[in-house]
Every structure is written in C-alpha cells, then in structure tokens.
Amino acid sequence: METNIVTRFAPSPTGYLHIGGLRTALFNYLYARANGGKFLLRIEDTDKARNSNEAKEAILRAFDWVGLDYDGEVIYQSERFGIYEKYIQLLLGEGKAYYCYMSKEELEDLREAQKARGKTPRYDNRYRDFQGTPPQGIQPVVRIKAPLEGEISFDDGVKGKISINAKEIDDFIIARSDGSPTYNFVVAIDDALMGVTDIIRGDDHLSNTPKQILIYQALNFKIPKFFHVPMILNPQGHKLSKRDGAMNVMEYQSMGYLPEALLNFLIRLGWSYGDQEIFSKEEMLRLFNPNDLNTAPSAYNQEKLLWLNSHYLKVLSVDSINALLPLYNEQIPSQKIQDILYVELQERSKTLQEFVALLKECLLPVKTYDEKMKNKLQTLENIHLLKELIIYFKAIKNPIDSTKVAETELESFANFQGIKPKSFFMLLRFALLGKSGGVSLAPLLASLEKEEILLRLQNALANLEMA
Ligand code: GLU
C-alpha cells in the first residue's frame, strides 16, 4: 500500500463528461481510495467563453450517478485568480519570469519568417534579459524563463522515461496581456498547492507535462508522478465519435445502463487483470494499480458493455429495480409482478430500457394484435381452443402464484385437451401479448391477475372471431 496518495480529476466544463473523462476519474479515484488517500475534484473553468454552467452541473451529476465520491469541496479555478497572480508576481520578483512587450504583430512576423526559413516557429527570447525602457502602449505578457539547454525528463508510469530537449520548449507565456494566467501554469500551481502526488490523465496531455514540470521546478514544488493513459479508440482504431460512445455519461443512464456496468467496462479499457472481465467495486479497489496500465490504446466495444450491463442487471435486487423505475417513467408494479416477473425480465433484458419496455408489454392490455400472427391463428380449431382455455382458467380454483404452478396448469390443460403442451403456446402468446416474442408465458401468467388473464383471452377470442 502506498501512503499519502493524493489524486485528482480536473475536467474543463466546456462540454459534458464523456466516458474518456470518466475513465480517467475512475483510475484516479481507485488509486486514491485503495491506498487510503484523497481524491480531489477540480473544475478547470478559467475559459469563460467556453465554459457552461450546464456542463459543470452535468459533471457533478455524472459523478453522483456513478458513485465516485471526492474529498472536500469541489475546487473551482475561476475562484483562484488571486492565487495565480501571487505566484506570477513571485516568479517575476525572483527573475524566473519576465515581461515580454512583443506585440501580437511582431510575434506573427517572427513566426512567418521562421516558417519561411523552414524552422519551427518559436519565441526568440528577445525580452528574456531586457533591461531597457519598455515600449509605450503595450500591455506585456509574462513569460517563464525556460532552460536554454539540457533535458527535461520524467518517469511516466505508463510510457516509461520521457526526455525532451530543452530547446523544444520556448519561454512560454504564463500570463496573458490582460493578466489572466495560462492553462499549463494554473494546472501546475493547483496540483502543487492541492498536494497532488499522482496524476493519471489522457496521453493527449503528454506534451503539456514538460511545461508543467518547468513551473514546478521554478517554484521548487515537488513534482508528482505522471501516468499518461492511451486514448480509447473506436473499433476501427479512430478517435471516438458520438456514435461510438463519446457522449455525455448521463446518456448511458437514459439508455438503461447501470453505473456498475459502466465502471466495470471502463476499468477494462486500458487495464487488465489476467482475463478477468467482471470486477466488483471491492475487486477494483483491491486489484487496480496504475503501474499496470496498458501502453497500447484500448478499443470501445459496445457489445462488451451490453454484456456487462446484462450481467449486472441480472443480479440487481427487486428494491434496486424499483428505485430505478421512476427514471424511466415507470411506476412500481404489483408485488406479484415484482416477485414473479422481474426475474424473467432481468434474464431477457440487456438494459433497463429494455426491461421497462418488456414490463410495459406485460402490464398493459393488448392494444393491437399482430396481423400476420392473426392470419396464421385464425382457424376454427384455435377459436375452439381459446374458448376451452377460457373455461379452463375460469374453473381454476387455486391461485396461480408461481411460475411452477403456471407451468403445471399449462401442462394439464394440454393433457386435458389431448394436445402437445407447446402446441397452443403461440395462441396463448397472441392472447396475452398480441405478438410473437417477449417474455415466457408461465411467469407472465403467474404474475397477472386471473381477471386480467380472462379479459385478454376474451379480447383475443373476439379479435379472432372477427373477419
Ligand atoms: N482540464 C483538462 C481536461 O479536461 C485536464 C487537465 C489535467 O488532467 O491535467 O482535459
């Protein structure tokens, strides 16, 4: 067990939380929780033009839904400008950062000239050691003094040793001319002040890390351990699009996914433990270690998610299902339905949405009868059989209160009629559901009230008797 681990998740509320973000959050959460450490949530909301309150709320809602609890209050970068300003002044005072008076046009000209010479555009350090009188009418930016030579290296927990030649990093801007601090600067300041020891994040941030390390070094902050996780790709090996699942995490809820399934799905995208697929939260906590993160990108697999979801749906308690029904605009049905039919519906559904659709089908009287089925079933023999079924069901004294009892009744009806047990199932299905497919007949019969069964049989009879 590691000690004093502090991790964080630091989303920008410029869009909804998508599954890539949730996976990052999960990894950080597990690492902290498994080691008795802290997991912090920081909202990176400095970009006023691109932030939305709605996105902020959606991130918090998604966290709540999947049950990732964070320590302390949410930290908002937008409330910390005073802190950033203090550190900018500190670096200026220590000569580790400086004002640069180059105008936008001058910078543009410099870049064009460099490009024309086939060089990578970069700032030419012209104000790095400037001692003269600043030009008039220019609001300066603040640049950090990056090392002029040597290497910037760190040991990435996923990628191994990363070394960047200092020449590749110029004196980058840490405060814009309006005084606002830049992205890499605030991330480094916050991670340091929040005491973050381990940063697990997408490898799209890998190129930011050397810059952030320079800030740590300039301020003598302890450099955290970084883990840059490869992206989640679609099955074709491309960036995830909305169609492949890169949508708001909360949409998974509306589609009927369970948070347990989603988290289990995500932990396996980029991490494995032998060939185990199902991980309870306890197992995730016990087994996950960021040092075992895969170096190769992982592929989003919708079938796998459905498979996991049906697994978790099967083991869901009746009470848990009842608690979830209002989310899908469904009321809690009778005790009989809960006791008898839920198991059957759970077996047959991959998502809660499917569960609710099947439940609705069972509960509501048949509105429309499948035409093709009707044409097939419309024989005198079937009409007779349906009448016999009505007589039989009317005469049943003992309640049909379990699937087993319903099965026995169906068998004895068949015996009584001298027909094969399954030979009238299509007819019965037509009467009870109005269509082929759907749930098994025995649990359906057992869960419906006798009057409801008789009503459906009579309605079907009337329908078959009609031309
Ligand atoms: N705010 C960044 C993002 O949403 C994450 C920053 C980080 O993890 O360092 O991509």
Boltz pocket constraint, residues with backbone or C-beta under 6 A from the ligand:
constraints:
  - pocket:
      binder: B
      contacts: [[A, 10], [A, 11], [A, 12], [A, 44], [A, 187], [A, 200], [A, 201], [A, 205]]
      max_distance: 6.0
